[in-house]
Amino acid sequence: MRTVFYISDGTARTAEAFGKAMLSMFPLKVEHRTLAFIDSPEKADAAVKRINSAHQQSGERPIIFHTFVSVDIKRIITASQGSCYDFLDYFVAPLSRELGIPAQPKTHRTHGIQEDYDFRIEAINYTLANDDGSNIADYDEADIILLGVSRTGKTPTSLYLALQYGIKAANYPITDDDDFEHLQLPRALKPHRHKIFGLTLEAQRLHEIRSKRREGSKYASMQQCRFELNAVEQLYRREAIPFLDSTRFSVEEIAAKILNETNLERHRY
């Protein structure tokens, strides 16, 4: 058994894809650990502590597949007690020479989806059946429950978690029927509070999204958007529910950040 780390200053999906492809050629049992958004020296130092701890516990050097834009952060990781591999080291320079243009690396790259049909379909079916608070009786089976006001990205994020990671993600909406003046955690969610993760947006972005559906309505007004977002964020803080402002992130990044913050076990690699 070897511990394998996939580490990146972005979502770590490139490192995961490369590492999994390499490991598939060896008859080896591994423990997978993904460390995404290692984008500062402090986070890199914390990652090194985890790597070195794994080495000390197992007596075997961890395998590290990594991709970094920052040379300084990369230097911190490669100074760990792990055995490091970055396929970009071997291919970027030759490809740059062939293309005749310099590489322009950046974080938050777009990543492809690997196939794992049966597990994905089961997770996707669950997520579709538990979209928008439609089937609260099955929340015992949920890996995570996304909470938020209307149009904050709960459904696409839930589907991406199911499709990409095999995670059974339910989502529950805070709607016009709720009392925003005295907003409380819905009764159906209280037994599952440990599974809840909140989503929010900037009011301007929510106003734009809602206006495409019901332009000129109270539902889409800036005042209503601010009111609802303020109320739900107060709820998150009062109930100590982790949450994310997803305004400037893609669905891939939202999903990766949720996994990174919750330490939710992935069912696909």
C-alpha positions in Angstrom: 0.0 0.0 0.0 1.4 3.4 -1.0 0.0 6.8 -0.3 -0.5 8.9 -3.5 -1.0 12.7 -3.4 -2.5 14.7 -6.2 -1.5 18.3 -5.6 -2.1 21.5 -7.5 -2.7 25.2 -7.2 -6.0 24.6 -9.1 -8.6 21.9 -8.9 -5.9 19.1 -9.1 -7.9 17.3 -11.8 -4.9 17.3 -14.2 -2.7 15.8 -11.6 -5.3 13.2 -10.8 -5.8 12.3 -14.4 -2.1 12.0 -15.1 -1.4 10.1 -11.8 -4.2 7.6 -12.3 -3.1 6.9 -15.8 0.5 6.2 -14.6 -0.6 4.1 -11.7 -2.9 1.9 -13.9 0.3 0.3 -15.3 1.3 -1.1 -11.9 -0.3 -3.8 -9.8 -0.4 -1.6 -6.7 -2.8 -0.8 -4.0 -2.8 2.9 -3.1 -4.5 5.4 -0.8 -5.5 8.5 -2.8 -5.3 12.0 -1.3 -6.1 15.1 -3.3 -4.9 18.5 -2.2 -6.4 21.2 -4.4 -5.9 25.0 -4.4 -2.4 24.8 -2.8 -1.8 28.4 -4.0 0.3 29.9 -1.2 3.5 29.1 0.7 1.5 28.6 3.8 -0.8 26.0 2.2 2.3 24.3 0.6 3.9 24.1 4.0 0.8 22.5 5.4 0.7 20.0 2.5 4.4 19.1 3.1 3.5 18.3 6.7 0.8 15.9 5.5 3.2 14.3 3.0 5.9 13.8 5.6 3.5 12.5 8.1 2.3 9.8 5.6 5.9 8.9 5.1 6.6 8.5 8.8 3.4 6.5 9.4 3.9 4.0 6.5 7.7 3.9 6.2 7.2 4.3 2.4 7.8 7.5 0.4 4.5 8.9 -0.8 4.0 9.3 -4.5 3.2 12.9 -5.5 1.7 13.9 -8.8 1.6 17.7 -9.1 1.1 20.6 -11.4 2.0 24.1 -10.3 2.3 27.5 -12.0 4.3 29.0 -9.1 7.9 27.9 -9.1 8.3 28.8 -5.5 5.3 26.7 -4.3 6.5 23.8 -6.5 9.9 24.1 -4.8 8.3 23.7 -1.4 6.4 20.6 -2.4 9.4 18.9 -4.1 11.5 19.4 -0.9 9.1 17.1 0.9 9.8 13.4 1.7 7.7 12.3 -1.2 8.7 11.1 -4.7 7.5 13.9 -7.0 6.3 13.7 -10.6 5.1 16.5 -12.9 4.6 15.5 -16.5 4.6 19.1 -17.5 8.3 19.2 -16.8 8.9 16.7 -19.6 6.4 17.9 -22.3 5.9 21.7 -22.1 9.3 22.7 -23.3 9.4 20.3 -26.3 5.9 21.3 -27.2 6.7 24.9 -26.9 9.6 24.5 -29.4 7.4 22.5 -31.8 4.7 25.1 -31.7 7.0 28.0 -31.8 5.3 29.9 -29.0 5.9 30.1 -25.3 3.7 28.3 -22.8 1.4 30.5 -20.7 0.5 28.3 -17.7 -2.3 29.4 -15.5 -4.3 27.9 -12.7 -7.9 26.6 -12.9 -7.4 24.6 -16.1 -10.4 22.9 -17.7 -10.5 19.2 -17.1 -12.0 16.2 -18.8 -14.3 13.5 -17.3 -13.0 10.0 -16.8 -15.4 7.1 -17.3 -16.8 5.0 -14.5 -20.2 4.3 -15.8 -22.1 2.3 -13.1 -21.1 4.4 -10.1 -21.7 7.6 -12.0 -25.1 6.6 -13.1 -26.2 5.6 -9.6 -25.0 8.9 -8.2 -26.6 10.9 -11.1 -29.9 9.1 -10.6 -29.9 9.9 -6.9 -29.1 13.5 -7.6 -31.8 13.9 -10.1 -34.3 12.3 -7.8 -33.3 14.6 -4.9 -33.1 17.9 -6.8 -34.7 21.0 -5.4 -36.0 19.4 -2.2 -38.2 17.0 -4.1 -37.5 13.9 -2.1 -36.3 14.6 1.4 -37.1 11.0 2.5 -33.8 9.8 0.9 -31.5 12.2 2.7 -30.0 9.4 4.7 -28.3 8.2 1.5 -26.9 11.7 0.6 -23.2 12.3 0.8 -23.9 16.1 0.8 -26.9 18.4 0.7 -26.4 21.8 -0.9 -28.5 24.6 0.5 -29.2 28.1 -0.9 -31.7 30.5 -2.2 -33.1 30.1 -5.7 -30.6 30.3 -8.6 -27.4 30.1 -6.7 -26.1 27.0 -8.6 -27.3 24.2 -6.4 -28.5 21.9 -9.2 -25.5 22.2 -11.6 -23.1 21.7 -8.8 -25.0 18.7 -7.5 -24.9 17.1 -10.9 -21.3 17.8 -11.4 -20.4 16.2 -8.1 -22.4 13.1 -9.1 -21.0 13.0 -12.7 -17.3 13.8 -11.9 -16.9 12.2 -8.4 -19.7 9.7 -8.0 -21.1 11.7 -5.0 -24.8 11.5 -4.1 -25.6 15.2 -3.8 -29.1 16.4 -2.9 -30.0 20.0 -2.8 -32.6 22.0 -0.9 -33.9 25.5 -1.9 -34.8 28.4 0.4 -37.8 29.8 -1.5 -40.3 32.6 -1.5 -42.5 30.6 0.9 -39.8 30.9 3.7 -39.9 33.6 6.3 -36.7 35.5 5.4 -37.3 37.9 8.3 -36.8 35.0 10.8 -35.1 32.4 8.6 -34.4 29.1 10.4 -32.8 25.8 9.2 -35.7 23.8 7.6 -37.0 21.0 9.8 -36.3 18.4 7.2 -32.6 19.3 7.2 -31.9 19.3 11.0 -31.2 15.6 11.3 -28.7 15.9 8.4 -27.1 19.2 9.4 -23.6 17.6 9.3 -24.1 17.0 5.5 -25.1 20.6 4.6 -23.0 23.0 2.6 -24.3 26.4 1.6 -24.0 28.3 -1.7 -24.3 32.1 -2.1 -23.7 34.7 -4.8 -23.1 38.4 -5.1 -26.5 40.2 -5.3 -25.7 41.7 -8.7 -25.0 38.3 -10.2 -28.1 36.8 -8.7 -30.2 39.7 -10.0 -28.8 39.1 -13.5 -29.6 35.4 -13.4 -33.1 35.8 -12.1 -33.9 38.6 -14.5 -33.4 36.2 -17.4 -36.2 34.0 -16.0 -38.6 36.6 -14.6 -37.5 40.1 -15.6 -39.2 42.9 -13.7 -40.5 40.7 -11.0 -40.0 41.2 -7.2 -38.2 37.8 -7.3 -35.6 39.2 -9.6 -35.3 42.7 -8.1 -32.0 43.8 -6.6 -33.7 44.6 -3.3 -35.1 41.1 -3.0 -31.8 39.4 -4.0 -29.9 41.4 -1.4 -32.5 40.6 1.2 -32.5 36.9 0.6 -28.8 36.5 0.4 -28.3 38.5 3.6 -30.8 36.3 5.4 -29.4 33.0 4.2 -25.8 34.0 4.9 -26.8 35.0 8.5 -28.4 31.5 8.7 -25.1 29.9 7.6 -23.1 31.8 10.2 -25.6 31.2 13.0 -25.7 27.5 12.3 -22.0 27.2 11.6 -22.8 25.8 8.1 -19.8 26.0 5.7 -20.6 28.0 2.6 -19.1 29.4 -0.5 -19.6 32.5 -2.6 -19.6 31.0 -6.1 -19.8 34.2 -8.1 -16.5 34.0 -9.8 -16.0 30.3 -10.0 -16.9 27.7 -12.6 -18.9 24.6 -11.6 -15.7 22.6 -11.7 -14.1 24.9 -9.2 -17.1 25.1 -7.0 -17.2 21.3 -6.7 -13.5 21.1 -6.1 -13.7 23.8 -3.4 -16.6 22.0 -1.7 -14.6 18.8 -1.6 -11.6 20.6 -0.4 -13.4 22.3 2.5 -15.5 19.3 3.6 -13.0 16.5 3.2 -15.9 14.6 1.6 -14.8 11.1 0.4 -14.7 10.9 -3.4 -16.1 7.7 -4.8 -14.3 8.0 -8.2 -10.7 8.6 -9.1 
